Amino acid sequence: MTTSDQALAEAIADHLGIFDEVHGSDGTLNLKGEKNGKFLEERFGKNGFAYMGDASAGLPVWQRAAPLPCVQPSFFIRRHKCILWMADDQSNSWRI
């Protein structure tokens, strides 16, 4: 899953040869933010996938994804009210 163009995503996937499927934006549908989250939830079900992102656009996706450990989340991510954070005392990480 990428917000990059589908053709580019397919070229990279073909080169690496490690993905079962690849999904990217296509000029009509930009798989970013809410659209990304909706696509993944329809494909895998609520909490049926793990998501790792690097920007606030990922917040709607994290809300639909399975809980995933976060290592040193940014101030913005820790503070954002849409995500419930719980400290994991054993690993000193955060969970969403």
N, CA, C and O atoms as a GROMACS GRO file, in nm:
protein
  384
    1MET      N    1   0.085  -0.116   0.000
    1MET     CA    2   0.000   0.000   0.000
    1MET      C    3   0.090   0.123   0.000
    1MET      O    4   0.181   0.136   0.082
    2THR      N    5   0.061   0.211  -0.093
    2THR     CA    6   0.138   0.334  -0.103
    2THR      C    7   0.051   0.444  -0.163
    2THR      O    8  -0.043   0.416  -0.238
    3THR      N    9   0.081   0.566  -0.130
    3THR     CA   10   0.012   0.677  -0.194
    3THR      C   11   0.077   0.709  -0.328
    3THR      O   12   0.024   0.790  -0.405
    4SER      N   13   0.190   0.647  -0.357
    4SER     CA   14   0.256   0.666  -0.486
    4SER      C   15   0.172   0.606  -0.598
    4SER      O   16   0.079   0.528  -0.573
    5ASP      N   17   0.205   0.642  -0.721
    5ASP     CA   18   0.132   0.592  -0.837
    5ASP      C   19   0.141   0.440  -0.848
    5ASP      O   20   0.245   0.381  -0.819
    6GLN      N   21   0.033   0.377  -0.891
    6GLN     CA   22   0.025   0.232  -0.904
    6GLN      C   23   0.138   0.176  -0.992
    6GLN      O   24   0.197   0.074  -0.959
    7ALA      N   25   0.166   0.243  -1.103
    7ALA     CA   26   0.271   0.194  -1.194
    7ALA      C   27   0.407   0.191  -1.124
    7ALA      O   28   0.483   0.096  -1.140
    8LEU      N   29   0.437   0.294  -1.049
    8LEU     CA   30   0.563   0.298  -0.975
    8LEU      C   31   0.565   0.189  -0.868
    8LEU      O   32   0.666   0.121  -0.850
    9ALA      N   33   0.454   0.173  -0.798
    9ALA     CA   34   0.446   0.070  -0.694
    9ALA      C   35   0.467  -0.069  -0.753
    9ALA      O   36   0.536  -0.152  -0.694
   10GLU      N   37   0.407  -0.094  -0.870
   10GLU     CA   38   0.423  -0.224  -0.935
   10GLU      C   39   0.566  -0.248  -0.980
   10GLU      O   40   0.618  -0.358  -0.968
   11ALA      N   41   0.631  -0.143  -1.032
   11ALA     CA   42   0.770  -0.156  -1.077
   11ALA      C   43   0.862  -0.191  -0.959
   11ALA      O   44   0.949  -0.277  -0.972
   12ILE      N   45   0.841  -0.125  -0.846
   12ILE     CA   46   0.922  -0.154  -0.728
   12ILE      C   47   0.892  -0.294  -0.676
   12ILE      O   48   0.984  -0.368  -0.641
   13ALA      N   49   0.766  -0.330  -0.671
   13ALA     CA   50   0.728  -0.463  -0.624
   13ALA      C   51   0.786  -0.572  -0.714
   13ALA      O   52   0.835  -0.674  -0.666
   14ASP      N   53   0.779  -0.550  -0.844
   14ASP     CA   54   0.837  -0.648  -0.938
   14ASP      C   55   0.988  -0.661  -0.918
   14ASP      O   56   1.041  -0.772  -0.922
   15HIS      N   57   1.054  -0.550  -0.897
   15HIS     CA   58   1.199  -0.551  -0.877
   15HIS      C   59   1.237  -0.627  -0.749
   15HIS      O   60   1.331  -0.706  -0.749
   16LEU      N   61   1.163  -0.602  -0.641
   16LEU     CA   62   1.195  -0.666  -0.514
   16LEU      C   63   1.148  -0.811  -0.509
   16LEU      O   64   1.216  -0.896  -0.450
   17GLY      N   65   1.035  -0.840  -0.570
   17GLY     CA   66   0.985  -0.976  -0.574
   17GLY      C   67   0.944  -1.034  -0.438
   17GLY      O   68   0.952  -1.156  -0.419
   18ILE      N   69   0.902  -0.951  -0.345
   18ILE     CA   70   0.870  -1.001  -0.210
   18ILE      C   71   0.725  -0.976  -0.169
   18ILE      O   72   0.686  -1.013  -0.058
   19PHE      N   73   0.644  -0.915  -0.256
   19PHE     CA   74   0.507  -0.880  -0.219
   19PHE      C   75   0.406  -0.969  -0.289
   19PHE      O   76   0.424  -1.005  -0.405
   20ASP      N   77   0.300  -1.005  -0.217
   20ASP     CA   78   0.191  -1.082  -0.276
   20ASP      C   79   0.100  -0.994  -0.361
   20ASP      O   80   0.045  -1.040  -0.460
   21GLU      N   81   0.085  -0.870  -0.323
   21GLU     CA   82   0.003  -0.776  -0.397
   21GLU      C   83   0.053  -0.635  -0.368
   21GLU      O   84   0.123  -0.611  -0.270
   22VAL      N   85   0.017  -0.542  -0.456
   22VAL     CA   86   0.059  -0.403  -0.439
   22VAL      C   87  -0.056  -0.312  -0.480
   22VAL      O   88  -0.124  -0.335  -0.580
   23HIS      N   89  -0.077  -0.208  -0.400
   23HIS     CA   90  -0.185  -0.113  -0.425
   23HIS      C   91  -0.131   0.028  -0.414
   23HIS      O   92  -0.065   0.062  -0.315
   24GLY      N   93  -0.158   0.109  -0.513
   24GLY     CA   94  -0.114   0.247  -0.513
   24GLY      C   95  -0.224   0.338  -0.567
   24GLY      O   96  -0.330   0.291  -0.608
   25SER      N   97  -0.198   0.464  -0.568
   25SER     CA   98  -0.292   0.562  -0.622
   25SER      C   99  -0.293   0.550  -0.774
   25SER      O  100  -0.195   0.504  -0.834
   26ASP      N  101  -0.404   0.591  -0.836
   26ASP     CA  102  -0.415   0.569  -0.981
   26ASP      C  103  -0.453   0.693  -1.062
   26ASP      O  104  -0.496   0.680  -1.177
   27GLY      N  105  -0.439   0.811  -1.007
   27GLY     CA  106  -0.477   0.932  -1.078
   27GLY      C  107  -0.620   0.973  -1.050
   27GLY      O  108  -0.654   1.091  -1.061
   28THR      N  109  -0.703   0.879  -1.014
   28THR     CA  110  -0.841   0.908  -0.975
   28THR      C  111  -0.857   0.892  -0.824
   28THR      O  112  -0.916   0.977  -0.758
   29LEU      N  113  -0.806   0.783  -0.772
   29LEU     CA  114  -0.813   0.754  -0.629
   29LEU      C  115  -0.675   0.772  -0.567
   29LEU      O  116  -0.580   0.704  -0.605
   30ASN      N  117  -0.665   0.863  -0.471
   30ASN     CA  118  -0.540   0.885  -0.399
   30ASN      C  119  -0.552   0.811  -0.266
   30ASN      O  120  -0.628   0.852  -0.178
   31LEU      N  121  -0.478   0.702  -0.250
   31LEU     CA  122  -0.487   0.620  -0.130
   31LEU      C  123  -0.408   0.684  -0.015
   31LEU      O  124  -0.304   0.634   0.026
   32LYS      N  125  -0.462   0.794   0.034
   32LYS     CA  126  -0.398   0.866   0.144
   32LYS      C  127  -0.502   0.892   0.252
   32LYS      O  128  -0.618   0.917   0.222
   33GLY      N  129  -0.459   0.887   0.376
   33GLY     CA  130  -0.545   0.922   0.488
   33GLY      C  131  -0.669   0.836   0.499
   33GLY      O  132  -0.660   0.713   0.504
   34GLU      N  133  -0.785   0.899   0.501
   34GLU     CA  134  -0.912   0.829   0.520
   34GLU      C  135  -0.937   0.726   0.410
   34GLU      O  136  -0.987   0.617   0.438
   35LYS      N  137  -0.903   0.759   0.286
   35LYS     CA  138  -0.923   0.664   0.175
   35LYS      C  139  -0.835   0.541   0.191
   35LYS      O  140  -0.877   0.430   0.160
   36ASN      N  141  -0.715   0.560   0.239
   36ASN     CA  142  -0.623   0.449   0.267
   36ASN      C  143  -0.684   0.360   0.375
   36ASN      O  144  -0.689   0.237   0.360
   37GLY      N  145  -0.729   0.421   0.484
   37GLY     CA  146  -0.789   0.344   0.593
   37GLY      C  147  -0.912   0.268   0.548
   37GLY      O  148  -0.929   0.151   0.584
   38LYS      N  149  -0.997   0.332   0.470
   38LYS     CA  150  -1.119   0.265   0.421
   38LYS      C  151  -1.084   0.147   0.330
   38LYS      O  152  -1.143   0.040   0.342
   39PHE      N  153  -0.988   0.167   0.241
   39PHE     CA  154  -0.945   0.060   0.150
   39PHE      C  155  -0.895  -0.061   0.230
   39PHE      O  156  -0.936  -0.174   0.205
   40LEU      N  157  -0.806  -0.036   0.326
   40LEU     CA  158  -0.750  -0.146   0.404
   40LEU      C  159  -0.855  -0.215   0.490
   40LEU      O  160  -0.853  -0.337   0.503
   41GLU      N  161  -0.945  -0.138   0.548
   41GLU     CA  162  -1.050  -0.198   0.630
   41GLU      C  163  -1.144  -0.283   0.545
   41GLU      O  164  -1.186  -0.390   0.588
   42GLU      N  165  -1.177  -0.238   0.425
   42GLU     CA  166  -1.262  -0.317   0.336
   42GLU      C  167  -1.191  -0.444   0.292
   42GLU      O  168  -1.254  -0.548   0.275
   43ARG      N  169  -1.060  -0.435   0.272
   43ARG     CA  170  -0.982  -0.550   0.223
   43ARG      C  171  -0.955  -0.652   0.333
   43ARG      O  172  -0.961  -0.772   0.308
   44PHE      N  173  -0.924  -0.606   0.456
   44PHE     CA  174  -0.879  -0.695   0.563
   44PHE      C  175  -0.967  -0.694   0.688
   44PHE      O  176  -0.946  -0.775   0.778
   45GLY      N  177  -1.065  -0.605   0.695
   45GLY     CA  178  -1.152  -0.595   0.812
   45GLY      C  179  -1.091  -0.503   0.918
   45GLY      O  180  -0.971  -0.477   0.919
   46LYS      N  181  -1.178  -0.453   1.008
   46LYS     CA  182  -1.131  -0.364   1.115
   46LYS      C  183  -1.036  -0.442   1.205
   46LYS      O  184  -1.066  -0.554   1.247
   47ASN      N  185  -0.924  -0.383   1.235
   47ASN     CA  186  -0.817  -0.442   1.316
   47ASN      C  187  -0.756  -0.566   1.250
   47ASN      O  188  -0.689  -0.644   1.318
   48GLY      N  189  -0.778  -0.584   1.120
   48GLY     CA  190  -0.727  -0.702   1.050
   48GLY      C  191  -0.596  -0.679   0.979
   48GLY      O  192  -0.554  -0.762   0.899
   49PHE      N  193  -0.531  -0.569   1.007
   49PHE     CA  194  -0.404  -0.539   0.943
   49PHE      C  195  -0.319  -0.453   1.036
   49PHE      O  196  -0.370  -0.386   1.125
   50ALA      N  197  -0.190  -0.457   1.014
   50ALA     CA  198  -0.096  -0.372   1.087
   50ALA      C  199  -0.058  -0.256   0.996
   50ALA      O  200  -0.050  -0.272   0.874
   51TYR      N  201  -0.035  -0.140   1.055
   51TYR     CA  202   0.000  -0.023   0.975
   51TYR      C  203   0.113   0.051   1.041
   51TYR      O  204   0.110   0.079   1.161
   52MET      N  205   0.212   0.084   0.962
   52MET     CA  206   0.322   0.168   1.009
   52MET      C  207   0.328   0.288   0.916
   52MET      O  208   0.340   0.273   0.794
   53GLY      N  209   0.319   0.406   0.972
   53GLY     CA  210   0.323   0.527   0.892
   53GLY      C  211   0.418   0.628   0.953
   53GLY      O  212   0.478   0.604   1.058
   54ASP      N  213   0.431   0.741   0.885
   54ASP     CA  214   0.527   0.840   0.932
   54ASP      C  215   0.472   0.982   0.932
   54ASP      O  216   0.547   1.078   0.945
   55ALA      N  217   0.340   0.995   0.919
   55ALA     CA  218   0.284   1.130   0.911
   55ALA      C  219   0.143   1.132   0.969
   55ALA      O  220   0.081   1.028   0.991
   56SER      N  221   0.094   1.251   0.993
   56SER     CA  222  -0.040   1.265   1.049
   56SER      C  223  -0.147   1.212   0.956
   56SER      O  224  -0.257   1.179   1.001
   57ALA      N  225  -0.119   1.203   0.826
   57ALA     CA  226  -0.216   1.147   0.731
   57ALA      C  227  -0.248   1.001   0.765
   57ALA      O  228  -0.350   0.948   0.720
   58GLY      N  229  -0.162   0.936   0.842
   58GLY     CA  230  -0.185   0.798   0.879
   58GLY      C  231  -0.281   0.779   0.995
   58GLY      O  232  -0.320   0.666   1.024
   59LEU      N  233  -0.320   0.886   1.062
   59LEU     CA  234  -0.408   0.872   1.179
   59LEU      C  235  -0.539   0.799   1.148
   59LEU      O  236  -0.578   0.713   1.226
   60PRO      N  237  -0.608   0.830   1.038
   60PRO     CA  238  -0.730   0.755   1.009
   60PRO      C  239  -0.704   0.606   0.982
   60PRO      O  240  -0.793   0.523   1.002
   61VAL      N  241  -0.586   0.574   0.938
   61VAL     CA  242  -0.550   0.434   0.912
   61VAL      C  243  -0.522   0.364   1.044
   61VAL      O  244  -0.570   0.252   1.066
   62TRP      N  245  -0.445   0.428   1.133
   62TRP     CA  246  -0.414   0.368   1.263
   62TRP      C  247  -0.541   0.339   1.342
   62TRP      O  248  -0.547   0.241   1.417
   63GLN      N  249  -0.643   0.422   1.327
   63GLN     CA  250  -0.767   0.402   1.400
   63GLN      C  251  -0.838   0.274   1.357
   63GLN      O  252  -0.917   0.219   1.434
   64ARG      N  253  -0.810   0.226   1.238
   64ARG     CA  254  -0.875   0.105   1.186
   64ARG      C  255  -0.784  -0.017   1.194
   64ARG      O  256  -0.830  -0.129   1.173
   65ALA      N  257  -0.658   0.003   1.224
   65ALA     CA  258  -0.559  -0.105   1.224
   65ALA      C  259  -0.551  -0.175   1.359
   65ALA      O  260  -0.600  -0.124   1.461
   66ALA      N  261  -0.489  -0.291   1.358
   66ALA     CA  262  -0.463  -0.363   1.482
   66ALA      C  263  -0.362  -0.284   1.565
   66ALA      O  264  -0.279  -0.213   1.509
   67PRO      N  265  -0.368  -0.296   1.698
   67PRO     CA  266  -0.268  -0.228   1.781
   67PRO      C  267  -0.127  -0.270   1.741
   67PRO      O  268  -0.102  -0.387   1.712
   68LEU      N  269  -0.038  -0.174   1.740
   68LEU     CA  270   0.099  -0.197   1.696
   68LEU      C  271   0.193  -0.119   1.786
   68LEU      O  272   0.168  -0.002   1.813
   69PRO      N  273   0.300  -0.181   1.832
   69PRO     CA  274   0.394  -0.104   1.914
   69PRO      C  275   0.456   0.011   1.835
   69PRO      O  276   0.483  -0.003   1.715
   70CYS      N  277   0.477   0.121   1.901
   70CYS     CA  278   0.543   0.237   1.841
   70CYS      C  279   0.669   0.267   1.920
   70CYS      O  280   0.666   0.270   2.043
   71VAL      N  281   0.777   0.288   1.851
   71VAL     CA  282   0.903   0.320   1.916
   71VAL      C  283   0.928   0.469   1.898
   71VAL      O  284   0.937   0.518   1.786
   72GLN      N  285   0.940   0.540   2.009
   72GLN     CA  286   0.963   0.683   2.011
   72GLN      C  287   0.869   0.759   1.917
   72GLN      O  288   0.916   0.824   1.823
   73PRO      N  289   0.737   0.751   1.941
   73PRO     CA  290   0.645   0.826   1.855
   73PRO      C  291   0.669   0.976   1.869
   73PRO      O  292   0.710   1.023   1.975
   74SER      N  293   0.642   1.049   1.763
   74SER     CA  294   0.662   1.193   1.765
   74SER      C  295   0.568   1.259   1.864
   74SER      O  296   0.468   1.201   1.906
   75PHE      N  297   0.600   1.381   1.900
   75PHE     CA  298   0.516   1.458   1.991
   75PHE      C  299   0.375   1.469   1.935
   75PHE      O  300   0.277   1.453   2.009
   76PHE      N  301   0.363   1.496   1.806
   76PHE     CA  302   0.231   1.510   1.744
   76PHE      C  303   0.149   1.382   1.762
   76PHE      O  304   0.032   1.388   1.798
   77ILE      N  305   0.211   1.269   1.736
   77ILE     CA  306   0.139   1.142   1.746
   77ILE      C  307   0.100   1.115   1.890
   77ILE      O  308  -0.013   1.072   1.916
   78ARG      N  309   0.190   1.138   1.985
   78ARG     CA  310   0.157   1.114   2.127
   78ARG      C  311   0.044   1.204   2.174
   78ARG      O  312  -0.037   1.163   2.257
   79ARG      N  313   0.037   1.324   2.121
   79ARG     CA  314  -0.057   1.423   2.170
   79ARG      C  315  -0.194   1.416   2.102
   79ARG      O  316  -0.293   1.462   2.158
   80HIS      N  317  -0.199   1.360   1.983
   80HIS     CA  318  -0.322   1.362   1.906
   80HIS      C  319  -0.435   1.293   1.979
   80HIS      O  320  -0.419   1.180   2.027
   81LYS      N  321  -0.548   1.358   1.990
   81LYS     CA  322  -0.659   1.308   2.070
   81LYS      C  323  -0.734   1.192   2.006
   81LYS      O  324  -0.814   1.127   2.073
   82CYS      N  325  -0.710   1.164   1.880
   82CYS     CA  326  -0.781   1.054   1.813
   82CYS      C  327  -0.725   0.918   1.851
   82CYS      O  328  -0.789   0.816   1.825
   83ILE      N  329  -0.609   0.915   1.910
   83ILE     CA  330  -0.545   0.788   1.942
   83ILE      C  331  -0.533   0.772   2.092
   83ILE      O  332  -0.491   0.864   2.162
   84LEU      N  333  -0.570   0.657   2.140
   84LEU     CA  334  -0.556   0.626   2.282
   84LEU      C  335  -0.422   0.556   2.301
   84LEU      O  336  -0.399   0.447   2.249
   85TRP      N  337  -0.336   0.620   2.375
   85TRP     CA  338  -0.203   0.564   2.398
   85TRP      C  339  -0.198   0.499   2.535
   85TRP      O  340  -0.256   0.550   2.631
   86MET      N  341  -0.132   0.388   2.543
   86MET     CA  342  -0.112   0.321   2.670
   86MET      C  343   0.036   0.287   2.681
   86MET      O  344   0.094   0.228   2.590
   87ALA      N  345   0.096   0.324   2.790
   87ALA     CA  346   0.237   0.291   2.809
   87ALA      C  347   0.251   0.142   2.832
   87ALA      O  348   0.173   0.082   2.907
   88ASP      N  349   0.349   0.083   2.769
   88ASP     CA  350   0.381  -0.059   2.788
   88ASP      C  351   0.502  -0.062   2.881
   88ASP      O  352   0.614  -0.040   2.837
   89ASP      N  353   0.479  -0.090   3.008
   89ASP     CA  354   0.584  -0.080   3.108
   89ASP      C  355   0.700  -0.177   3.084
   89ASP      O  356   0.813  -0.148   3.122
   90GLN      N  357   0.673  -0.291   3.022
   90GLN     CA  358   0.779  -0.390   3.004
   90GLN      C  359   0.876  -0.354   2.893
   90GLN      O  360   0.995  -0.381   2.904
   91SER      N  361   0.826  -0.292   2.785
   91SER     CA  362   0.916  -0.264   2.672
   91SER      C  363   0.947  -0.116   2.658
   91SER      O  364   1.022  -0.077   2.568
   92ASN      N  365   0.890  -0.034   2.746
   92ASN     CA  366   0.913   0.109   2.740
   92ASN      C  367   0.876   0.167   2.604
   92ASN      O  368   0.942   0.260   2.556
   93SER      N  369   0.770   0.112   2.542
   93SER     CA  370   0.720   0.164   2.414
   93SER      C  371   0.578   0.210   2.435
   93SER      O  372   0.524   0.205   2.545
   94TRP      N  373   0.518   0.256   2.327
   94TRP     CA  374   0.379   0.303   2.331
   94TRP      C  375   0.297   0.215   2.241
   94TRP      O  376   0.347   0.163   2.141
   95ARG      N  377   0.171   0.197   2.274
   95ARG     CA  378   0.079   0.123   2.189
   95ARG      C  379  -0.036   0.215   2.150
   95ARG      O  380  -0.079   0.299   2.229
   96ILE      N  381  -0.084   0.198   2.027
   96ILE     CA  382  -0.199   0.277   1.985
   96ILE      C  383  -0.323   0.191   1.990
   96ILE      O  384  -0.432   0.238   1.958
   0.00000   0.00000   0.00000
